[in-house]
Amino acid sequence: MNKAKDHLDAVRKVVNTLEQFDSRTREQILRWASEELNVSFTLNPLGLQFMVFRESIAQVEENKKYWLSRMKETNEISEAISDYMKEINDALLHLQGSKKKKAKMKLRNFKIEDDDEATTIQPSVVELTANELNKEISKIESDRETVRNKRQLATTQFENFDQKANQLFNILSSVMKAIKEMSSAVTRNML
């Protein structure tokens, strides 16, 4: 896959500077690109641009899917943390309203890692004092903030790739319009 990406990057650079070459050199470049991309030898520069933008759009769409899945994951984790926070608060309120010194509770640890995974470790049932419940609330608030930051990152990245996709679609539309105009002009000249 790296080889294909390297070739695509090379073709992009060529497309950006293709106009400065004489027709013979341009033809050689197009022949090479046609062989590498397995497309017709007679592909014109606009056709080559079309292929490059189409591939770029496909890559941007894959990135959007990835960041959308990350947003969904962080939303699910955030909901689980909120539910757990409610359980802790309910236990704390129950403890403060009774004469008991400890409340029985299922402790959950949310393991939020930098490698894009967050999991809930199996809960264990323990008895906690009001002070210990308050410490658990502080820990969970920290986890919630971490998840909130990760969700914000995913949202920003998704928006960035969505904006890039829109820009590429606009450019692709212009290229397709130029191809159509060029094709019409050739047809008129032939008549």
N, C-alpha and C positions, 0 to 999 in steps of 0.2 A: 504494500500500500504506500510506503514511503516513496518508492520509485515513481508511482503514478502521480503522487502529490508533487514531487520534484519536477516531473515533466509538465504538469499543469502550471506550476509556478513559472517555469521557463517559457511556456507558451504565453502566459499573461505578459511577461516582460517583452516578448517579441511583438505581441499585438500592440502594446503601448508605443513601440518605436518603429513599427512596420513601414510607416509612411516615408521615413527617411531613406529607405533602400531603393535602388534602381529596380526595374521590373524583373531582370534576370535573377537577382539576389532574392527578391521577394518570392519568386517562383520556387527557388530552391528551399527557402524557409517553409513555404506552404507544403512542399512535397515532404519534407522531413516531418512537419506537424501532422500531415495526413497519415503518414505511416505510423507514427507514434500513437495517434488517437484512433487509428483504424477508420478513417473517414475518406470521403472521395478526394482524389487528387485535385480536382478542379475547384475545390473550396476557395472562396474569395476571402479577403481579410474580414469582411463583415460576418461571413459565415463562421469564421474561426472565432471571432468575438462572441458570436451567439453561443458557440459550444463552451467557451470559457465561462461565460456568465451563467449558463445553464448548470454547469458543474459547481460553480460557486454558490448558486442558490440552493442546490441539493445539500452542500456541506453546511450552509447556514441553517437550513431546515433541520438537519440532524442535531445541530447545537441547540436549536430551540426546543426540540423534543427532550433533550437531556436536561436542560434547565427547567422545563415544565415539570418533568418527573421529580426533580429536586425540590421544586416548590410544593408539590403534592406531599412528598415525604416529610418536609418540615411542618406542613400544616397538620399532618397526622400525629407527628410527635408533639406538636404544640397542644393539640387536643388532649392527648394522653397526659401530658404534664398538667394541663388545667384540671382534668378530672381528678388527678392525684392530689393537686393542691386543694381542691374542694374537700376531698376525703380527710386531709390533714386538718383543715380548718374545722370541719364538722367534729372530728375527734377532740380538737382543742376546746371547742365550745362545749361539748358534752362533758369534758373533764372539768372545765371551770364551773359548770352548773351542777356538778355532783361532789360528793365528799371523797371520791377516789383520788389517789395520788398518781395513778398510772392508767393510761388508756392502751387497749390492745389495738394494734394496727399492723397492716401489711406494708412493710417498707419496700419501696421500689427504687432501683438505681437506674437512672437513664444515662447510658454510656454514649456520650456524644463525642465522636472522634473527628479528626481532621481529614480522614480518608473518605469522607462523604458518606459515612454510615453512622446511624444512630440506632441503638437497640435498647430494649428494656430488659434488664437482668431479672431473672425470676424473683418474685417478691418473697420475703421471709416475714413471718409473723413474730412481732416483738411487743413488749410493753414499754411505753415511753412516758416520761414525765412531761409536764407542760413546757419546761425549759428545753427538753430534748425535741419536742414537737416544734417549738419556735426555731431551733437550729435547723431542723429538717425543712422548714418553710424557707429559711434563708438560702439553703443549698438548692432547693427547687427553683427559687426565684433566679438564682444564678444560671441554672440550666435553661430556664425559660428565656433569659436574656441571650444566651448563646444561640439557642434555636431561632430567636427573633433576628439576630444578626445574620445567621445562615440563610434564613428566608429572605431577608432584604437583599443579600448578595445574589441569591438565585433569581429574585424578581428583577433586579437591575440587569443582570446578565441576559435574562430572557428578553427584556425590553430592548437592550442593545442589539441583540441578534434579530429581533423583529424589525427594528429600524433598518438594519443592514439589508434584510431581505426585501423590504419595501424599496430601498434605494436600488438594489440590484434588479428588481422587477421593472422599475422605471427606466433604468439604463437598457435593460433587455428589450423593453418596448420600443425604445428609440432605435436600437439596432435593427429590430424586426421591421420597423417603419422604413429605415434607410434601405434595407434589403429589398423591400417591396418596391420602393421608389426606383432603385437601381434596376430591378428586374423590369419594371414598366418602361423605363427609359431605354433599355436595351431592345425591348420589343418594339417600341415606337421607332427607334433607329433602323431596325430591320425592315420595317414596313416602308 
